[in-house]
């Protein structure tokens, strides 16, 4: 991510927030939380923000951040409290080098065109060797996001939790051993 991406990234976020959708629109996927410009910059410096562009326009983003950053947010802290009881590939998630994947957003007009997969592949390549596993939550009513991550990207549902009278799935995925941060640093834009 580069600073010039931020206005489009923030606009894409606003266009996809849960609160702005009626129940029918929510079936197409939504974001559960809003991050500020400063928070996106912190996430990019912490682990990464991968941005997909179509020409100059941001059409998607994937965030990845460390556990310490996420403990400051009550919803994310509630998910992280579950890690000691969750096994993934034979080890507890709190015993692995784990990061938090998300939020993730793809422009509605670009969904189903491989944008999410391309950003996911880029993220995993950029952080390979730095982490063992990624974890994320998906609101249980957000079936489109669950399908995209489980069926589309091969992630595994490892548990669930409740927060503020809402239910969430916890998913995990492996990070490859090879690679590591490339010349692009803490984020990557591609067309």
Beta strands, then each sheet from edge to edge (+ up, - down):
strand 1: 48-54
strand 2: 57-65
strand 3: 87-88
strand 4: 91-92
strand 5: 98-106
strand 6: 133-139
strand 7: 156-163
strand 8: 166-174
strand 9: 187-190
sheet 1: 7+ 8- 6+ 5+ 2- 1+ 9+
sheet 2: 3+ 4-
end
